[in-house]
Structures are given as structure tokens and as C-alpha cells.
Amino acid sequence: MINYRTIAIVPSAGLGIRFGLDTNKPFQILGGKPLVVWALETLESVDEIQEIIPVLRKEDVDIGIEVFRSHNISKAKRVAAGGKERQDSVYNGLKLIEDKTCIILIHDGVRPFIEKSLIEKSIRDMAESLKDKKDCDGVIPGVPVKDTIKEAEGGIIKRTIKRDSLWAIQTPQVFPYIKISTAYERSVKEGYYSTDDAALIERYGGKIKVIMGSYRNIKITTSDDLIFAEYLISRGRT
């Protein structure tokens, strides 16, 4: 049994400029429902999660509340306003949390095919680390890199990087509140930005555990990604 309250923050404040459409990315329709709802429904089904805090652009908050209500996302009792960058948005969500002893789960609202079992394992591993006082400041999923990775500068290859130890990192990422909030506060003061939450803890010497994610846990960034996601749904492979 997990004795730590778990709160999920779901950054979903992207404009979706690369979509070339008028509707902001979290509300693009995928498989008959808004993109962000896919992740929220899975998070809603996880017993260990007591609250979900979606983060939306200010102009999307009202429509978001209606969308969440119509899809029975009962754990989303409040919405945080998005910031200029993803990091600002997550920080706005963190500032709403009063329980300083909880576990924080951060999941991109544009990763629709997150598996319930992966969410549960991430939370369980973090809770066990806290219980056993292990030297672990976060749990994140990833998948081993399949492609050959090269470093280039000015269009010229500088070196080929061995991929044996390389992982493509995903969300959800899970942390003790005190660790992630402290890392965010320090980063804000220093003006340091990263698109990865765990990187902020790593920056200040924290230790992060990586677990096996899923190659289906794709992030919808472009219209091509949306087309591929629709294909996966049509083939029943989500």
C-alpha cells in the first residue's frame, strides 16, 4: 500500500504552431476526443492519484473545465495557468500544491497513449524508495535509442555517439514534492531552463532512476504525429 498522496501535474499549454491549425494542440481531436483527454482519462483511472492539475493557456481554461467535466475527469478540481515555457507552466502547477509531503507526477498532456501500468510502477518505485530511504530523487521512464546518433555542427558530423547507454526519455516523471519544487525554485532564480523535469534535479546533484517505458508512449508534436496516432488507434495498437 502506498502511503504518500500523489498529485499529477499535466502541462498542456502548447500552442501547436507546428500543427498549422487554429485550435490549440491539447484540444486537437484524436480518435473522437480532445488530445489531452486521452492522458487525463488514464491518470483518472489510477487509484494512487488523488488529484490532477492540468496546466492550460489562460484563454483555454474555461473550455478546458467544460471538456474535463464532459469527459468525467473528476480528479481535475482546479486548473493552473500556463506560462511562457513548459517549465514556467509546470512551476505554476507546483505552486498550487499545499501538501509538501506528497509525490508529484508530471506527464505531458500530448502523450496520449501512456499505459496505466507504467504510471502505477513509476509511483510505486518512488514510494518504495522514500519508504526505504534509498538515494533516489526521481523515477522516469525511457526507451533505449534505436537509431545511430551523431553530433553535428554546421552541417558537418563531428562524432558518432555510442548508443549502448543512451535512452530517449518520456513522461510521466515522478518525484518527491520537496525535491522537484526545490529544483524548480533554484532554476527560476538562476534563469536556467530545461524541457525535462528530471534534468533540473540532476543539475543540483540529484539521482534519478530510469525504468523501461514504451515505444508507444509517443509525444504529439506535429500534424504527422497526429496522423500516426490516428493510425495506431485504427489498428488497435494503443
C-alpha positions in Angstrom: 0.0 0.0 0.0 1.3 3.5 -0.9 1.2 5.9 2.0 2.0 9.0 0.0 -0.5 11.3 -1.6 0.1 11.6 -5.3 -0.7 14.6 -7.4 -0.4 14.7 -11.1 0.6 17.9 -13.0 -0.3 17.8 -16.7 1.3 20.6 -18.7 -1.0 21.2 -21.7 -0.4 24.8 -22.6 1.2 24.3 -26.0 0.0 26.5 -29.0 0.6 23.7 -31.5 2.1 26.2 -34.0 3.6 23.3 -36.0 0.1 21.9 -36.5 -0.8 24.9 -38.6 -4.4 24.9 -37.2 -6.4 27.3 -35.2 -7.2 25.0 -32.3 -4.5 24.8 -29.6 -2.8 21.5 -29.5 -4.3 19.9 -26.4 -7.8 20.2 -27.9 -7.0 18.8 -31.3 -9.3 15.9 -31.9 -7.7 12.4 -31.8 -9.9 9.3 -32.1 -13.1 11.4 -31.5 -12.0 13.2 -28.3 -9.6 16.0 -27.4 -5.9 15.0 -27.4 -5.4 15.9 -23.7 -8.3 13.8 -22.6 -6.6 10.6 -23.5 -3.9 11.1 -20.9 -6.3 12.5 -18.3 -8.6 9.5 -18.6 -5.7 7.2 -17.9 -4.5 9.3 -15.0 -8.1 9.4 -13.6 -8.2 5.6 -13.6 -5.1 5.3 -11.3 -6.2 4.8 -7.7 -2.9 6.1 -6.3 -3.5 9.6 -7.9 -5.7 11.8 -5.7 -5.6 14.9 -7.8 -4.9 16.0 -11.3 -3.8 19.6 -12.1 -4.0 20.3 -15.8 -2.0 23.4 -16.9 -3.6 25.3 -19.8 -3.1 28.6 -21.6 -5.2 31.3 -19.8 -7.6 31.6 -22.8 -8.2 27.8 -22.7 -9.1 27.5 -19.0 -12.8 27.9 -19.4 -13.1 25.5 -22.3 -10.8 23.1 -20.6 -13.0 23.0 -17.5 -16.0 22.2 -19.7 -14.1 19.5 -21.6 -12.9 17.8 -18.4 -16.4 17.9 -16.9 -17.9 16.4 -20.0 -15.4 13.5 -20.0 -15.8 12.9 -16.3 -12.3 13.9 -15.2 -13.4 14.3 -11.6 -9.9 14.5 -10.1 -9.2 17.7 -12.1 -10.7 20.0 -9.5 -8.5 23.1 -10.4 -6.5 24.2 -13.4 -3.2 26.1 -13.4 -2.4 28.9 -15.9 0.3 28.2 -18.4 3.5 30.2 -18.6 5.8 31.3 -21.4 7.7 28.0 -21.5 6.8 24.5 -20.4 9.0 24.9 -17.3 7.0 28.0 -16.3 3.8 26.0 -16.7 4.9 23.2 -14.5 6.1 25.6 -11.9 2.7 27.3 -11.8 1.2 23.9 -11.1 3.6 23.2 -8.4 2.8 26.5 -6.7 -0.8 25.4 -6.2 0.2 22.4 -4.1 0.0 22.8 -0.3 0.9 19.2 0.8 4.7 19.3 0.9 5.0 15.6 1.7 3.3 14.3 -1.4 4.6 12.6 -4.6 4.5 14.7 -7.8 3.8 13.0 -11.1 4.4 15.2 -14.2 3.0 13.9 -17.5 2.9 15.7 -20.9 -0.7 16.2 -21.9 0.3 15.4 -25.5 1.4 11.9 -24.7 -2.0 10.2 -25.2 -1.0 6.5 -25.1 0.5 6.3 -21.6 -0.1 2.9 -20.0 -1.8 2.7 -16.7 0.7 0.0 -15.6 3.6 2.3 -16.3 2.1 5.1 -14.2 1.5 2.7 -11.3 5.0 1.3 -11.5 6.5 4.8 -11.5 4.6 5.8 -8.4 5.3 2.5 -6.6 9.0 2.7 -7.3 9.2 6.3 -6.0 7.1 5.4 -2.9 9.3 2.4 -2.1 12.4 4.5 -2.5 11.0 7.0 0.0 9.9 4.3 2.4 13.3 2.5 2.3 15.2 5.8 2.4 17.0 4.9 -0.8 19.2 7.5 -2.5 16.7 8.2 -5.3 15.2 11.6 -6.1 13.0 10.7 -9.0 11.8 7.9 -11.3 11.5 8.4 -15.0 10.6 6.2 -18.0 12.6 5.9 -21.2 13.3 3.6 -24.1 16.7 2.6 -25.4 17.7 4.6 -28.5 17.4 2.5 -31.7 18.9 4.9 -34.2 22.6 5.8 -34.7 23.2 9.1 -33.0 25.7 11.6 -34.4 26.8 15.0 -33.2 27.0 17.6 -35.9 28.0 21.3 -36.2 27.3 23.5 -39.2 26.1 20.5 -41.1 29.3 18.5 -40.6 29.4 15.4 -38.4 31.8 15.8 -35.5 31.4 12.3 -34.0 29.2 9.2 -33.7 28.0 8.6 -30.2 27.8 5.0 -28.9 24.1 4.3 -28.3 24.6 1.5 -25.8 23.9 3.7 -22.8 21.5 6.2 -24.5 17.8 6.5 -23.5 15.0 8.5 -25.1 13.3 9.9 -22.0 9.5 10.1 -21.7 6.9 11.1 -19.1 5.4 10.5 -16.6 8.2 11.6 -14.3 7.7 11.1 -10.6 9.4 12.9 -7.7 9.1 13.8 -4.0 7.5 17.2 -3.9 10.3 18.7 -1.9 12.9 17.6 -4.4 11.2 18.8 -7.6 9.9 22.1 -6.0 13.3 23.0 -4.7 14.9 22.3 -8.1 12.3 24.4 -9.8 12.8 27.3 -7.3 16.6 27.3 -7.8 16.3 27.1 -11.6 13.9 30.1 -11.6 16.3 32.1 -9.5 19.2 31.2 -11.8 17.2 31.7 -15.0 18.1 28.1 -16.1 15.6 26.3 -18.4 15.2 22.7 -19.5 12.4 20.9 -21.3 13.0 17.9 -19.0 11.9 17.9 -15.3 14.4 15.4 -14.1 17.2 17.4 -15.7 16.6 20.2 -13.1 17.1 17.7 -10.2 20.2 16.3 -11.9 21.6 19.8 -12.2 21.7 20.0 -8.5 23.2 16.6 -7.8 20.1 14.5 -7.5 19.9 10.9 -8.5 17.3 9.7 -11.0 16.2 6.1 -11.6 15.2 5.2 -15.2 12.7 2.4 -15.9 11.6 0.9 -19.1 8.9 3.0 -20.8 7.0 2.2 -24.0 7.7 2.9 -27.7 4.0 3.5 -28.0 4.2 6.4 -25.5 4.7 8.9 -28.3 4.6 12.7 -28.0 2.3 14.5 -30.4 4.4 17.4 -31.7 3.5 17.8 -35.4 0.5 17.1 -37.6 2.3 14.0 -38.8 2.4 12.7 -35.3 -1.3 13.1 -35.1 -1.8 11.2 -38.3 0.4 8.4 -36.9 -1.6 8.3 -33.7 -4.8 8.0 -35.6 -3.3 5.1 -37.5 -2.3 3.4 -34.2 -5.9 3.8 -32.9 -7.4 2.4 -36.1 -5.1 -0.7 -35.8 -6.0 -1.1 -32.1 -2.3 -0.7 -31.1 -2.7 1.9 -28.4 
